Amino acid sequence: MIENASLELLRNKKNLLAFSGGADSTALFFLLLREKIPFDIAIVDYGVRAQSKLEVVHAKDLAALHNLTCHSYEAPKIENNFEATARKIRYDFFEELIAKHGYENLLTAHHLGDRFEWMLMQFCKGAGCAELVGMQRVQKREGYTLVRPLLHLDKQELLHFLHAGKIEYFKDASNDDERFKRNEFRHNVTLPLLEKYLGGIKKSFEYLDEDADALLGEVGLEHVEGLAYFVATNNPRTDIFFIDKYLKTQGHMMSAAERELLKNEKSAVVGRKFSITHAKEYICIAPYEAKECNMPKEFKEKMRILGVDPKLRCYLFAHPLACAKLQALLA
């Protein structure tokens, strides 16, 4: 069920599976075992459901049974904006494990339904071709590769695999609560369409991926001390796609308003946390330093001559390696 292209990425590598005990991650767990792919698992307990403790115990027992390591984390209480905050907590934990234990790939169990749901929701908010491509099977991130080996499979295919093997998994009752917009969208829009047009939807994503590779390609995004930069393309929307892609790895999901702002401005602050600026042919992304800093007059003048936007100067002043690299690029 896992495609050969994904298996080749995972064989003989240190892999970490984001595990929840639900149907999707459980299916991926046993598919990896079947293919003899080496991996460990990581699970986060957000403490909002009574069965979450049981899910952690189950994850540890399952890992022990198959001689795998299970990393677990009890998240602090989330007061607001649960989905975005939980995602940041989750990925911070995974990336800490990756850095500490040398994992090369992070595996998530996103499937075709997740991808289709994301695409339709973006379409309803307002999106172009780049945004509609959405989730990708392989995504290079700083220090590791994010791999989604199940993107070509429908949820029903995963459930059939679990039921055929009599494999136990947990069902999260909150996924049926249509007070949440995503759940309402899933049950009333995504699932009926997948049930009726599964073959065509799969083929459409194959075409979208081919088109995205041809239209977007890749940019050589580099990092120094938290400063990310790449050479701007000839298309502002393509630049915004890669800015958005990078910011997602930093825990920020750009809004439609922020994308629109970047179409019209050469310098902007998004999410109150990141400065996006142009410097000659480069686009620079860095944490935004909101407070005033005492930069010497000589430094300010040097930055002005190089064309470095004031929004970026405080960060560069506080991070000499990033500053030296950008100066070398712009000189």
C-alpha positions as CSV (number, residue, x, y, z in Angstrom):
1,M,0.0,0.0,0.0
2,I,3.0,2.3,0.6
3,E,4.4,3.4,-2.7
4,N,7.9,2.4,-3.7
5,A,9.1,6.0,-3.9
6,S,8.2,6.6,-0.2
7,L,9.7,3.2,0.8
8,E,13.0,4.1,-0.8
9,L,13.2,7.3,1.2
10,L,12.6,5.4,4.5
11,R,14.8,2.3,4.1
12,N,17.9,2.2,6.2
13,K,17.1,5.7,7.7
14,K,16.3,6.8,11.2
15,N,12.5,7.4,11.0
16,L,10.2,9.0,13.6
17,L,6.4,8.3,13.3
18,A,4.0,10.9,14.7
19,F,1.6,8.5,16.4
20,S,-1.8,9.1,18.1
21,G,-3.3,5.7,18.4
22,G,-6.1,6.6,15.9
23,A,-6.9,4.7,12.7
24,D,-4.5,6.6,10.4
25,S,-1.3,6.5,12.4
26,T,-2.1,2.9,13.5
27,A,-2.4,1.8,9.9
28,L,0.9,3.5,9.0
29,F,2.5,1.8,12.1
30,F,1.6,-1.6,10.9
31,L,2.3,-0.9,7.2
32,L,5.8,0.2,8.2
33,L,6.2,-3.0,10.2
34,R,5.1,-5.1,7.2
35,E,7.6,-3.4,4.9
36,K,10.4,-3.8,7.6
37,I,11.0,-0.1,7.7
38,P,13.0,1.0,10.9
39,F,11.2,3.6,13.0
40,D,10.3,4.8,16.5
41,I,7.1,6.6,17.5
42,A,6.2,9.9,19.3
43,I,2.9,10.7,20.9
44,V,1.6,13.9,22.6
45,D,-1.1,14.0,25.3
46,Y,-3.0,17.3,25.2
47,G,-5.1,16.2,28.3
48,V,-8.4,17.3,26.8
49,R,-10.0,13.8,26.4
50,A,-10.5,11.1,29.1
51,Q,-9.1,8.4,26.8
52,S,-5.8,10.3,26.0
53,K,-4.0,8.6,28.9
54,L,-5.1,5.2,27.6
55,E,-3.8,6.2,24.1
56,V,-0.3,6.9,25.6
57,V,-0.3,3.6,27.5
58,H,-1.3,1.8,24.3
59,A,1.4,3.5,22.3
60,K,4.1,2.5,24.8
61,D,2.8,-1.1,25.0
62,L,2.7,-1.3,21.2
63,A,6.2,0.0,20.9
64,A,7.5,-2.4,23.5
65,L,5.9,-5.3,21.8
66,H,7.7,-4.5,18.6
67,N,11.0,-3.5,20.2
68,L,10.6,0.2,19.2
69,T,11.2,3.4,21.3
70,C,8.1,5.4,22.2
71,H,8.7,9.1,23.1
72,S,5.8,10.7,24.9
73,Y,5.1,14.3,26.0
74,E,2.4,15.7,28.2
75,A,1.5,19.1,26.8
76,P,0.7,22.1,29.0
77,K,-2.9,23.3,29.1
78,I,-3.9,25.2,25.9
79,E,-6.0,28.2,26.7
80,N,-7.0,29.3,23.2
81,N,-6.5,28.8,19.5
82,F,-6.3,25.1,20.2
83,E,-5.6,23.7,16.8
84,A,-2.7,26.1,15.9
85,T,-1.2,25.9,19.4
86,A,-1.4,22.1,19.5
87,R,0.3,21.9,16.1
88,K,3.2,24.1,17.3
89,I,3.6,22.1,20.6
90,R,3.5,18.8,18.5
91,Y,6.2,19.9,16.0
92,D,8.4,21.5,18.6
93,F,8.4,18.1,20.4
94,F,9.1,16.2,17.2
95,E,11.9,18.5,16.2
96,E,13.5,18.3,19.6
97,L,13.5,14.5,19.3
98,I,14.9,14.8,15.8
99,A,17.8,17.0,16.9
100,K,18.5,14.9,20.0
101,H,18.4,11.4,18.5
102,G,19.4,12.1,14.9
103,Y,16.2,11.1,13.1
104,E,16.3,11.8,9.4
105,N,12.6,11.6,8.5
106,L,9.4,12.6,10.3
107,L,6.5,10.5,9.2
108,T,2.8,11.7,9.5
109,A,-0.3,9.7,8.6
110,H,-2.1,12.3,6.5
111,H,-4.2,10.6,3.8
112,L,-6.0,11.5,0.7
113,G,-9.1,12.7,2.6
114,D,-6.9,15.1,4.7
115,R,-5.4,16.5,1.5
116,F,-8.7,16.9,-0.3
117,E,-10.3,18.5,2.7
118,W,-7.4,21.0,2.9
119,M,-7.6,21.8,-0.8
120,L,-11.4,22.4,-0.7
121,M,-11.2,24.6,2.4
122,Q,-8.4,26.7,0.8
123,F,-10.5,27.0,-2.4
124,C,-13.5,28.3,-0.4
125,K,-11.3,30.9,1.4
126,G,-9.7,32.0,-1.8
127,A,-6.6,30.4,-3.2
128,G,-4.5,29.9,-6.4
129,C,-2.9,26.8,-8.0
130,A,0.1,26.9,-5.6
131,E,-2.1,26.9,-2.5
132,L,-4.4,24.2,-3.9
133,V,-1.6,21.7,-4.3
134,G,-1.5,21.8,-0.5
135,M,0.1,18.8,1.3
136,Q,3.0,17.1,-0.5
137,R,4.3,13.6,0.0
138,V,7.9,14.8,0.6
139,Q,8.8,18.2,2.1
140,K,12.4,19.2,3.0
141,R,12.6,21.0,6.3
142,E,15.5,22.4,8.3
143,G,17.4,19.3,9.6
144,Y,15.0,16.6,8.5
145,T,12.5,15.5,5.8
146,L,8.8,15.4,6.4
147,V,7.3,12.3,4.6
148,R,3.5,11.6,4.2
149,P,3.5,8.0,2.8
150,L,-0.4,7.7,2.9
151,L,-1.4,10.7,0.8
152,H,-2.5,8.5,-2.1
153,L,-4.8,6.4,0.1
154,D,-8.4,7.0,1.1
155,K,-9.5,6.6,4.7
156,Q,-11.7,3.7,3.8
157,E,-8.7,1.9,2.3
158,L,-6.9,2.3,5.7
159,L,-9.9,1.1,7.6
160,H,-10.2,-2.0,5.4
161,F,-6.5,-2.8,6.1
162,L,-7.0,-2.4,9.9
163,H,-10.2,-4.5,9.9
164,A,-8.8,-7.2,7.7
165,G,-5.9,-7.6,10.1
166,K,-8.1,-7.2,13.2
167,I,-5.9,-4.4,14.4
168,E,-7.2,-2.3,17.3
169,Y,-7.2,1.5,17.2
170,F,-8.8,4.4,19.1
171,K,-11.6,6.5,17.7
172,D,-11.6,10.2,18.7
173,A,-15.2,11.1,19.3
174,S,-14.4,14.8,18.9
175,N,-13.9,14.2,15.1
176,D,-17.7,13.7,14.8
177,D,-18.5,17.0,16.5
178,E,-19.8,19.3,13.7
179,R,-19.6,22.4,15.8
180,F,-16.0,22.4,14.6
181,K,-15.8,23.8,11.1
182,R,-13.3,21.2,9.8
183,N,-15.5,18.4,11.0
184,E,-18.6,19.9,9.4
185,F,-16.7,20.4,6.2
186,R,-15.4,16.8,6.3
187,H,-18.8,15.1,6.9
188,N,-20.9,17.2,4.6
189,V,-18.6,18.0,1.7
190,T,-15.3,16.0,1.6
191,L,-16.5,12.5,2.5
192,P,-19.6,12.4,0.1
193,L,-17.4,13.6,-2.8
194,L,-14.7,11.0,-2.0
195,E,-17.2,8.3,-1.8
196,K,-18.7,9.2,-5.2
197,Y,-15.6,10.3,-7.2
198,L,-12.6,8.6,-5.5
199,G,-10.8,7.5,-8.7
200,G,-11.1,10.9,-10.4
201,I,-9.9,12.8,-7.2
202,K,-6.9,10.5,-7.0
203,K,-6.1,11.2,-10.7
204,S,-6.5,15.0,-10.2
205,F,-4.0,15.1,-7.4
206,E,-1.5,13.2,-9.7
207,Y,-1.9,15.9,-12.3
208,L,-1.7,18.7,-9.7
209,D,1.6,17.3,-8.4
210,E,3.0,17.1,-11.9
211,D,1.8,20.6,-12.7
212,A,3.2,22.0,-9.4
213,D,6.6,20.4,-10.2
214,A,6.7,22.1,-13.6
215,L,5.3,25.5,-12.5
216,L,6.9,25.9,-9.1
217,G,10.1,23.9,-9.0
218,E,12.2,24.6,-5.9
219,V,14.2,27.6,-4.6
220,G,17.5,27.3,-2.9
221,L,16.3,28.4,0.5
222,E,19.2,28.8,2.9
223,H,19.4,29.4,6.7
224,V,21.9,31.2,8.9
225,E,21.1,31.9,12.6
226,G,17.4,32.0,12.1
227,L,17.6,34.1,8.9
228,A,16.2,32.3,5.9
229,Y,16.7,33.7,2.4
230,F,16.3,32.8,-1.3
231,V,16.6,34.4,-4.7
232,A,13.3,35.9,-5.7
233,T,11.6,34.4,-8.7
234,N,9.9,36.4,-11.5
235,N,6.5,35.7,-10.0
236,P,5.4,37.3,-6.7
237,R,2.8,34.5,-6.2
238,T,5.5,31.9,-6.5
239,D,7.6,33.8,-4.0
240,I,4.6,33.9,-1.6
241,F,4.2,30.1,-2.0
242,F,7.7,29.5,-0.8
243,I,7.5,32.1,2.0
244,D,4.3,30.4,3.2
245,K,5.9,27.0,2.9
246,Y,8.8,28.1,5.1
247,L,6.6,29.8,7.7
248,K,4.6,26.6,8.1
249,T,7.8,24.9,9.3
250,Q,8.1,27.7,11.9
251,G,4.6,27.2,13.2
252,H,2.9,30.1,11.4
253,M,0.0,29.6,8.9
254,M,-0.3,32.7,6.7
255,S,-3.7,34.2,6.4
256,A,-5.3,35.4,3.0
257,A,-4.8,39.0,4.2
258,E,-1.1,38.4,4.8
259,R,-0.6,36.8,1.4
260,E,-2.4,39.8,-0.2
261,L,-0.1,42.2,1.8
262,L,3.0,40.4,0.5
263,K,1.7,40.7,-3.1
264,N,1.7,44.5,-2.8
265,E,4.5,45.3,-0.3
266,K,8.3,44.6,-0.5
267,S,8.5,44.7,3.3
268,A,6.0,43.4,5.9
269,V,5.6,41.8,9.3
270,V,3.4,38.7,9.5
271,G,1.9,37.1,12.6
272,R,3.7,39.9,14.6
273,K,6.6,37.5,14.6
274,F,8.3,37.4,11.2
275,S,9.7,40.1,9.0
276,I,9.6,39.5,5.2
277,T,11.8,41.9,3.3
278,H,13.5,42.2,-0.1
279,A,17.2,43.0,-0.4
280,K,18.3,43.4,-3.9
281,E,17.5,40.0,-5.6
282,Y,17.0,38.2,-2.3
283,I,13.9,37.7,-0.1
284,C,14.7,37.5,3.6
285,I,12.6,35.9,6.4
286,A,13.6,36.5,10.0
287,P,12.1,36.7,13.5
288,Y,10.9,40.2,13.9
289,E,12.6,42.3,16.6
290,A,9.9,44.7,17.7
291,K,11.9,46.5,20.4
292,E,14.3,49.3,19.6
293,C,18.0,48.4,19.5
294,N,20.9,50.8,19.9
295,M,22.6,50.3,16.5
296,P,25.7,52.5,15.8
297,K,25.2,55.1,13.1
298,E,27.9,53.3,11.0
299,F,25.9,50.1,11.1
300,K,22.7,51.8,10.0
301,E,24.5,53.5,7.2
302,K,26.1,50.3,6.0
303,M,22.6,48.6,6.0
304,R,21.1,51.5,4.1
305,I,23.8,51.3,1.4
306,L,23.2,47.6,1.0
307,G,19.5,48.1,0.7
308,V,18.5,46.2,3.9
309,D,15.1,47.2,5.2
310,P,14.8,48.7,8.7
311,K,12.5,45.9,9.8
312,L,15.4,43.4,9.4
313,R,18.3,45.6,10.8
314,C,17.8,44.9,14.5
315,Y,17.8,41.2,14.0
316,L,21.0,41.4,11.9
317,F,22.7,43.6,14.5
318,A,21.9,41.0,17.2
319,H,23.1,38.0,15.0
320,P,26.5,38.7,13.5
321,L,26.8,35.4,11.5
322,A,23.5,36.1,9.7
323,C,24.6,39.7,9.2
324,A,27.9,38.8,7.8
325,K,26.3,36.3,5.4
326,L,23.8,38.7,4.1
327,Q,26.4,41.4,3.7
328,A,28.5,39.0,1.6
329,L,25.6,38.2,-0.6
330,L,24.6,41.9,-1.1
331,A,28.1,43.4,-1.5
